[in-house]
Amino acid sequence: MEPSLIADFARENMKTIYTYALSRVSNREDAEDLAGDILLALLSCASRLRDEDALYGFVWAVAGNTYKKFLRKKNRHPADPLSPDDLEQLADPEDFTLELALEEERQEQLVRLRRELSLLSREYRECTLNYYFRGLSCRETARKMGISLDMAKYYLFKTRKLLKEGIGMEREYGTKSYQPAEFTFKTLFAGCYNQEYVNLFNRLLPGNILLSAYYHPVTIRELALETGVPTAYLEDEVSLLVKYGLLQLLSSGAPSGEEASGAKETAPSGRNRYQTNMIIYTEEYMLELYEKLTPLCTGHLQDILASLRGQLAALRAIGFRGADLEEERLLWPLFWLILHRGYTLSRQRNTGLYSYQMIYAQTTGINVGINYSREKDPYAAFGFAGYSRIDEEYAAAFADFGILPPQNRYLQQNIQAVRDAVHADSGEYVLFQKAQLWEVENLLQPRIRSMADLYEQMISTARELLRSHAPESVWEMIPNVVGMSLFFDVVGLFGKCAVDSGALKLPDTEYPLAVFIYSTNSAESGQPGDNRS
C-alpha cells in the first residue's frame, strides 16, 4: 500500500490513535510519545499491507505491537508497581495471538484478567498485590506476609499460571450471582444472646453460601463463581460460618512436589474445601413432608376432636370462665391445649433421646435453614406459645394457625385490650384458675396421650424422609433436628387438617379462637413458641 494512504488514514484518525495511547499509559507525555511511535511504525510498515480491506486490522495490530515495544523500552523493574493498564503483562501476552491487540479484544482480555484476580484466594492475592502493585521485592513480600522467600516465589509462580489458565477459560457465574436464593434461619437456643451470631441471619450472603456448599464440598473460588462475589469479600463470611460451626472445613491442601520445594510453612487456603454443617429444609422436602403427614394427622385429629366433643359437658361443669361459650368457640382453645400438652408429654417420654447441641460458648441449640418462601405457605402458623405474659397474674397460651382469619388471631390483639378483658371478667376468652386448669388437663389425659403418640409417629416419618433429601454429611444431625424442632414446623398443619377434615369449624366471631388464659403467680419461662411481653 502507498505510504500516502496510510498517512491519510493516520491524519483522519489522529485523535483515535492518541486516545488509544492515553488509555494504555499513565500520563499525557507518555501517551504523546506512544502515539508518535505508532504513527512512525505505521508509515514504516505500509509496504507490507497488500489488501486495503485489511487496513483497520493492520493498523491496530501494529499499534498493539508498538505498545509492547514501548513498554519494553521503558525498562521497568519487575518489582515496580503496575498501573491498572499494565495488568495485561501478568497474563504473559506473548502467548496470545496478534488479534488481542485490537481494542475490543484487549478490553475483553483485561476484563477476564480482572475476573481471575477477583477469584484468587487470600495468599495468592496478597502476594500479587505486594509484588506487582505495591512494588515490594520477593524478599519484602515474604517478610510482610510472614512466609519464607521460597513460599513467596511459589505464590507468584502459581498466580501467573492460574491467571494464564483462567483468562483462556469461559466461566459462567451461578444463578445466585443475580438471583439470591430464598433462605431463612430457624434457631432454637438456650443460653447467652450473641449479636454477631444473630446478625449472620439478617443477610442474604451467609445463607446462599450455605446453600452453595450443602450437597457437595466447594472451594472459596467455586463459591465466588456461584455467588458472583469476589473471594476477598467471601473469606470473612466463610470464616464466620466456620467459627460458629455452620460451615465445616473439610481439607487443607498444601503445595507438593518440585513446585513446593521450600514452601511448606503455609497451606494455600485456595485449596481448602468447605461443606455446610447444618440441615436445610428445601421446598421439595417440606411439600413431601406435608403430603405424607396430612393423612396421618387428619385421622388422629378427627378421633381426638370427636372424643373431645363428647367430653364437653364434663369440661363445662368445671366452671372456668368461658365454659358457657358455644361449642365451636370452646373447642378451639381446648384443641390447642391438647396439642401443646401432647407435645410436652412427648418431650418428657423422650428425655435424653433428643437434645440441643453446642452452637457457641455456653449456648446450646438447633439450627435449621429454610430454602423456600413461607409467605403463601398454607401450613404456616403466624405465631404460637405455651406461655405469653399478660401481666403479673396471667399468661396466655395461643396458636395463630395460618388457616385462621386475621381477626381470629391472638397476636392481632392489643395487649392492653387483652389485659382489660381479663380483669373485667369479660367472656371473650377462656380463662382457667390453676386448680381448674389442672382438672381440665386431668380429664383430657387420654386425648393428650393420643397427641403424644401422633407426634412420635410424625417424627419417625420426618426422619426417614429427610434422609432422602439431605446430604449424607448431615445425616447424624437428623434425629436431633427433627426430634427437637418438628413441632414448630407442623403447628399450622394441625389447624389446616382439623378444618379441612370438618373436625373443627370456623365460627363467625371477631375474637381470637385458639387461645386460653391461665393464672400464674410469676412469669413462667422455657415454654415452646414465641414469647410475647
C-alpha positions in Angstrom: 0.0 0.0 0.0 1.2 3.5 -0.7 2.5 5.3 2.4 0.3 8.3 1.4 -2.8 6.2 2.1 -1.5 5.2 5.5 -0.6 8.9 6.2 -4.1 10.0 5.2 -5.7 7.4 7.5 -3.4 8.5 10.3 -4.4 12.1 9.9 -8.1 11.3 9.9 -7.7 9.1 13.0 -5.1 11.0 14.9 -7.5 11.6 17.8 -8.4 7.9 18.0 -4.7 6.9 18.0 -3.9 9.4 20.7 -6.9 8.1 22.8 -5.7 4.6 22.3 -2.3 5.6 23.6 -3.7 7.5 26.5 -5.8 4.6 27.6 -2.6 2.5 28.0 -0.1 4.7 29.7 -0.3 6.7 32.9 0.4 10.3 31.7 -0.1 12.6 28.7 3.7 12.8 27.9 4.0 9.1 27.5 0.7 9.0 25.5 2.1 11.5 23.1 5.4 9.5 22.7 3.5 6.3 22.2 1.1 7.9 19.6 4.2 9.2 17.7 5.8 5.7 17.8 2.6 4.2 16.4 2.5 6.7 13.5 6.2 6.0 12.6 5.6 2.3 12.8 2.6 2.6 10.5 4.5 4.5 7.9 7.5 2.2 8.0 5.3 -0.9 7.7 2.9 0.4 5.0 4.6 -1.6 2.2 3.7 -4.9 4.0 -0.1 -4.3 3.6 -1.3 -5.9 0.3 -5.1 -5.8 0.8 -6.7 -2.4 1.6 -9.7 -4.2 3.1 -7.4 -5.3 5.9 -6.3 -1.8 6.7 -8.2 -1.4 10.0 -7.0 -4.7 11.5 -3.4 -4.0 10.3 -3.4 -0.5 11.9 -4.4 -1.8 15.4 -2.2 -4.9 15.2 0.8 -2.5 14.5 -0.5 -0.3 17.4 -0.6 -3.2 19.8 2.9 -4.4 18.9 4.3 -0.9 19.2 2.8 -0.5 22.6 4.5 -3.8 23.7 7.8 -2.4 22.4 7.1 0.9 24.2 6.7 -1.0 27.5 10.0 -2.9 27.0 11.7 0.4 26.1 10.6 1.9 29.4 12.7 -0.9 31.0 10.6 -1.1 34.2 11.9 -3.2 37.1 9.6 -6.1 37.7 9.1 -5.1 41.3 7.9 -1.6 40.3 4.2 -1.1 40.9 2.0 -1.7 37.9 -0.8 0.6 36.8 -4.2 -0.9 36.1 -3.5 -0.6 32.4 -0.3 -2.7 32.8 -2.3 -5.6 34.2 -2.2 -7.5 30.9 1.5 -8.1 31.5 0.6 -10.5 34.2 -1.2 -12.6 31.6 2.0 -13.1 29.6 0.6 -11.6 26.3 3.3 -13.2 24.2 1.3 -16.4 24.5 -1.7 -14.8 22.8 -2.4 -14.2 19.1 -1.8 -10.8 17.4 -5.5 -10.1 17.3 -5.5 -9.4 21.0 -4.1 -6.0 20.2 -7.4 -5.0 18.7 -9.2 -2.6 21.0 -12.3 -4.7 21.7 -10.4 -7.9 22.2 -7.9 -6.1 24.5 -10.7 -4.8 26.7 -12.2 -8.3 26.9 -8.8 -9.6 27.9 -8.5 -7.1 30.7 -12.0 -7.9 31.9 -11.1 -11.6 32.0 -7.8 -10.8 33.9 -9.6 -8.7 36.5 -12.2 -11.5 36.8 -9.4 -14.0 37.5 -7.7 -11.7 40.0 -11.0 -11.5 41.9 -11.0 -15.3 42.2 -7.6 -15.5 43.8 -7.5 -16.8 47.4 -6.0 -14.6 50.1 -2.4 -15.8 50.0 -2.1 -15.6 46.2 -3.9 -12.2 46.1 -1.8 -10.6 48.8 1.4 -11.8 47.3 0.3 -10.5 43.9 -0.7 -7.1 45.3 2.6 -6.7 47.3 4.8 -7.6 44.3 3.1 -6.1 41.3 1.0 -3.3 42.8 2.9 -2.1 45.9 6.4 -2.5 44.3 7.8 -4.8 47.0 10.5 -7.3 46.2 10.0 -11.0 46.7 12.0 -10.9 50.0 10.0 -7.9 51.2 6.8 -9.6 50.2 7.8 -12.7 52.1 8.7 -10.7 55.2 5.4 -8.7 55.2 3.3 -11.9 54.8 5.3 -13.8 57.4 6.3 -16.6 55.0 9.5 -17.9 53.5 11.1 -16.5 50.4 10.5 -19.8 48.6 6.9 -19.6 49.5 6.5 -16.1 48.2 8.1 -17.2 44.9 5.8 -20.2 44.8 2.7 -18.0 45.2 3.9 -15.7 42.4 4.7 -18.6 40.1 1.4 -20.2 40.8 -0.5 -16.9 40.4 0.9 -16.4 36.8 -0.1 -20.0 36.0 -3.7 -19.5 37.4 -4.2 -16.3 35.6 -2.9 -17.6 32.3 -5.2 -20.7 32.5 -8.2 -18.7 33.8 -8.0 -16.0 31.1 -8.4 -18.6 28.4 -11.5 -20.1 30.1 -15.1 -19.3 29.6 -16.6 -19.0 33.1 -20.3 -18.8 33.9 -21.4 -17.3 37.2 -24.1 -19.2 39.1 -27.7 -18.2 39.3 -27.2 -16.9 42.9 -25.0 -14.2 41.4 -28.0 -12.4 40.1 -30.9 -14.1 41.9 -30.1 -14.9 45.6 -32.0 -17.9 46.8 -34.8 -17.7 49.4 -33.1 -18.6 52.7 -34.0 -18.0 56.3 -32.6 -19.4 59.5 -34.6 -21.0 62.3 -32.7 -21.2 65.5 -33.9 -22.7 68.8 -31.4 -22.0 71.5 -30.9 -21.8 75.3 -28.1 -19.7 76.7 -26.4 -16.4 76.1 -27.5 -14.0 73.4 -24.8 -13.3 70.8 -25.3 -10.3 68.5 -22.7 -11.4 65.9 -24.3 -14.8 65.6 -27.8 -13.4 65.3 -26.7 -10.9 62.7 -25.5 -13.7 60.4 -29.1 -14.5 59.8 -30.0 -11.0 58.7 -28.0 -11.1 55.4 -28.5 -12.9 52.2 -24.9 -13.9 51.6 -24.4 -16.4 54.6 -27.5 -18.3 53.6 -26.5 -18.5 50.0 -23.0 -19.7 50.9 -24.6 -22.5 52.9 -26.9 -23.4 50.1 -24.0 -23.5 47.6 -22.0 -25.8 49.9 -24.9 -28.0 51.0 -24.8 -31.1 48.7 -21.0 -31.2 48.0 -17.8 -29.5 49.2 -16.7 -26.4 47.5 -13.7 -24.1 47.5 -13.9 -20.3 48.0 -13.2 -19.8 44.3 -16.2 -22.0 43.4 -18.3 -20.0 45.9 -17.1 -16.8 44.2 -18.3 -18.1 40.8 -21.6 -19.3 42.2 -22.5 -16.2 44.1 -20.7 -13.6 41.9 -18.9 -12.3 45.0 -15.1 -11.8 44.8 -13.1 -14.0 47.2 -11.8 -11.0 49.1 -15.3 -10.5 50.4 -16.3 -14.1 50.8 -13.3 -15.1 53.0 -14.6 -13.2 56.1 -18.1 -14.6 55.7 -16.7 -18.1 55.3 -14.5 -17.6 58.4 -17.6 -16.5 60.5 -19.6 -19.5 59.3 -16.7 -21.9 60.2 -16.3 -20.1 63.6 -19.9 -20.9 64.5 -19.9 -24.4 63.1 -22.4 -23.7 60.3 -19.7 -24.5 57.7 -17.1 -27.2 58.1 -13.6 -27.0 56.8 -13.0 -30.4 55.2 -9.5 -30.3 53.9 -6.5 -28.0 53.7 -4.3 -28.8 50.7 -0.6 -27.8 50.6 1.9 -27.4 47.7 3.7 -30.6 46.8 6.4 -31.8 44.5 9.1 -29.7 43.0 6.8 -26.6 42.8 6.6 -26.6 46.6 10.3 -27.1 47.4 11.0 -25.0 50.5 7.3 -23.8 50.6 5.9 -25.8 53.5 5.0 -23.2 56.1 1.6 -22.1 55.0 -1.1 -24.2 53.2 -2.8 -22.2 50.4 -6.4 -21.5 51.6 -7.5 -21.7 47.9 -7.2 -25.5 48.2 -9.5 -25.6 51.3 -12.9 -27.2 50.7 -16.0 -26.4 52.8 -19.3 -28.1 53.3 -22.4 -26.9 55.1 -22.7 -28.3 58.6 -26.5 -27.9 59.2 -29.7 -29.2 57.8 -31.6 -27.2 55.2 -35.3 -27.7 54.6 -35.9 -27.4 50.9 -39.3 -26.7 49.3 -39.3 -30.3 47.9 -38.8 -31.8 51.3 -41.4 -29.7 53.1 -44.1 -30.3 50.4 -43.4 -34.1 50.5 -43.4 -34.0 54.3 -46.8 -32.3 54.5 -48.1 -34.6 51.9 -47.1 -37.6 54.0 -48.2 -36.1 57.3 -51.6 -34.9 56.2 -53.5 -38.2 56.1 -51.7 -39.3 59.3 -52.7 -36.1 61.2 -56.2 -36.0 59.8 -57.2 -39.4 61.0 -55.8 -38.9 64.5 -57.2 -35.4 64.9 -60.7 -36.5 63.8 -60.6 -39.1 66.6 -59.2 -36.7 69.2 -61.7 -34.0 68.4 -64.7 -36.4 68.3 -63.7 -37.6 71.7 -63.3 -34.0 72.9 -66.8 -33.1 71.8 -68.1 -36.0 73.9 -66.3 -34.6 76.9 -67.6 -31.0 76.6 -70.4 -31.4 79.2 -67.9 -32.7 81.8 -65.5 -29.9 81.0 -68.1 -27.2 81.2 -69.1 -28.5 84.7 -65.6 -27.4 86.0 -66.9 -23.8 85.8 -63.9 -22.0 84.3 -64.6 -18.6 82.7 -65.8 -19.2 79.1 -67.2 -22.6 79.9 -70.6 -21.4 78.5 -69.2 -20.4 75.1 -70.8 -22.0 72.1 -69.4 -25.4 71.2 -67.2 -24.4 68.2 -65.7 -21.5 70.0 -64.9 -23.6 73.1 -63.3 -26.4 71.1 -60.5 -24.2 69.6 -58.8 -23.3 72.9 -59.2 -26.9 74.2 -57.8 -28.1 70.9 -54.6 -26.0 71.4 -54.3 -27.2 75.0 -54.3 -30.8 73.8 -51.8 -30.1 71.0 -49.4 -28.2 73.4 -49.7 -30.7 76.3 -49.3 -33.6 73.9 -46.0 -32.1 72.6 -44.9 -31.6 76.2 -45.7 -35.2 77.1 -43.8 -36.4 74.0 -40.7 -34.5 75.1 -40.9 -36.0 78.6 -41.2 -39.5 77.2 -38.1 -39.0 75.1 -35.9 -37.2 77.6 -32.3 -37.8 76.7 -33.1 -39.1 73.2 -33.0 -35.7 71.5 -31.0 -32.7 72.7 -29.7 -29.3 71.8 -26.2 -29.2 70.5 -23.5 -26.6 71.4 -23.7 -23.7 68.9 -21.3 -21.2 70.6 -19.9 -20.6 74.1 -22.3 -21.5 76.9 -25.2 -21.8 74.4 -26.9 -24.8 73.0 -29.5 -25.1 70.3 -30.7 -26.3 67.0 -30.1 -24.6 63.6 -32.2 -25.2 60.5 -32.0 -23.4 57.2 -35.2 -22.9 55.3 -34.9 -22.7 51.5 -38.5 -21.9 50.4 -40.9 -19.0 50.5 -43.2 -19.1 53.5 -45.4 -16.2 52.5 -48.1 -18.3 50.9 -47.5 -21.5 52.9 -50.9 -23.0 53.7 -49.4 -24.9 56.5 -47.9 -21.9 58.3 -48.6 -20.6 61.8 -48.3 -16.9 62.4 -47.2 -17.4 66.0 -47.8 -19.7 68.9 -46.8 -20.0 72.6 -47.3 -22.1 75.6 -46.6 -19.1 77.7 -47.1 -15.5 76.7 -47.1 -13.0 79.6 -50.1 -10.7 80.0 -49.2 -9.3 83.4 -48.0 -10.4 86.8 -51.2 -12.5 87.4 -52.0 -14.0 84.0 -50.4 -15.6 80.9 -51.8 -16.8 77.6 -51.3 -19.9 75.6 -52.2 -19.5 71.9 -51.8 -20.7 68.4 -52.4 -18.4 65.4 -52.9 -21.2 62.9 -52.4 -20.0 59.3 -55.9 -21.1 58.4 -57.5 -18.6 60.9 -58.7 -15.3 59.6 -56.7 -12.3 60.9 -59.4 -11.2 63.4 -59.2 -14.7 65.0 -55.5 -14.5 65.7 -54.3 -13.6 69.2 -51.2 -11.6 68.0 -53.6 -9.3 66.2 -54.9 -8.1 69.5 -53.8 -5.1 71.5 -52.1 -6.4 74.7 -53.7 -3.7 76.8 -57.1 -4.6 75.5 -56.4 -8.2 76.4 -55.5 -7.1 80.0 -58.7 -5.1 80.3 -60.8 -8.0 79.1 -59.1 -10.4 81.6 -59.6 -8.1 84.6 -63.1 -7.1 83.6 -64.4 -10.7 83.7 -65.1 -10.5 80.0 -66.4 -13.6 78.3 -64.1 -13.0 75.3 -61.5 -15.6 76.5 -61.4 -19.0 78.1 -59.7 -18.4 81.5 -58.5 -21.1 83.9 -57.5 -20.7 87.5 -54.7 -23.0 88.5 -56.9 -25.7 90.0 -59.3 -25.5 87.1 -56.5 -25.9 84.5 -55.2 -29.0 86.4 -58.7 -30.5 86.4 -59.2 -29.9 82.7 -55.8 -31.4 81.9 -56.7 -34.5 84.0 -59.9 -35.0 82.1 -58.1 -34.6 78.8 -55.3 -37.0 79.5 -56.4 -39.7 77.1 -56.5 -37.1 74.3 -53.1 -35.7 75.4 -51.6 -39.2 75.2 -53.0 -39.8 71.8 -51.5 -36.5 70.7 -48.1 -37.5 72.1 -48.4 -40.8 70.1 -49.1 -38.8 66.9 -46.0 -36.6 67.4 -43.8 -39.7 67.7 -45.2 -41.1 64.5 -44.7 -37.8 62.8 -41.1 -37.6 64.0 -40.4 -41.1 62.6 -41.9 -40.2 59.2 -40.0 -36.9 59.0 -36.6 -38.5 60.0 -36.9 -41.2 57.3 -38.0 -38.7 54.6 -35.2 -36.2 55.5 -32.5 -38.8 54.9 -33.6 -39.0 51.2 -33.4 -35.2 50.8 -30.3 -34.2 52.9 -26.7 -35.0 52.0 -25.1 -37.8 53.9 -22.7 -35.4 55.6 -25.5 -34.2 57.9 -27.4 -37.5 58.4 -26.2 -37.8 62.0 -27.9 -34.4 62.8 -31.3 -35.6 61.6 -32.6 -37.3 64.8 -31.8 -34.3 67.0 -33.0 -31.7 64.5 -36.3 -33.4 63.7 -36.9 -34.5 67.3 -36.3 -31.1 68.7 -37.9 -28.9 66.0 -40.6 -30.7 64.1 -43.4 -29.4 66.4 -42.5 -25.9 65.3 -43.0 -26.8 61.7 -46.4 -28.6 62.0 -48.5 -26.4 64.2 -50.1 -24.8 61.2 -50.6 -28.2 59.7 -52.7 -29.3 62.7 -55.1 -26.3 62.2 -55.4 -26.9 58.5 -56.1 -30.7 58.8 -58.7 -30.1 61.5 -60.6 -27.5 59.4 -60.2 -29.3 56.0 -61.5 -32.5 57.5 -64.5 -30.9 59.1 -63.4 -31.9 62.6 -63.3 -28.2 63.5 -65.3 -25.3 62.1 -64.5 -21.6 62.0 -67.3 -19.8 64.0 -68.4 -16.3 62.9 -66.7 -14.3 65.6 -64.3 -11.3 65.8 -62.4 -12.7 68.8 -59.3 -14.9 68.9 -60.1 -18.6 68.7 -57.1 -20.9 69.6 -56.2 -19.2 72.9 -56.7 -19.8 76.6 -55.6 -17.7 79.6 -54.4 -19.1 82.9 -53.5 -17.6 86.2 -49.9 -17.6 87.4 -48.0 -16.2 90.4 -44.9 -15.4 88.3 -44.0 -15.5 84.6 -43.0 -19.0 83.6 -40.2 -19.5 81.1 -38.7 -22.1 78.9 -42.0 -22.9 77.1 -42.0 -23.5 73.4 -43.1 -21.0 70.8 -43.0 -17.2 70.6 -42.8 -15.2 73.8 -44.9 -12.0 73.8 -44.5 -9.5 76.6 
